[in-house]
């Protein structure tokens, strides 16, 4: 039962992070922003297997709204990768 609950929580988090990037890209375009930096969170379970997929998804979502990638800056805390700061600018 604990494994099922953990899997459901993990699935919910992954979906919410995916939606977070979509909303940010759409909001940035709607607000007419010329540049934006977002934080792409990773955790111990996703940093090796899903971080690149999440980053690619974010790049595609921002590109669809007319943004291009400027930089990717990894954020480490206590020697552990916590996520990435992704900066985009309007083309």
Order of alpha helices (4+ residues) and beta strands (2+ residues): alpha-beta-alpha-beta-beta
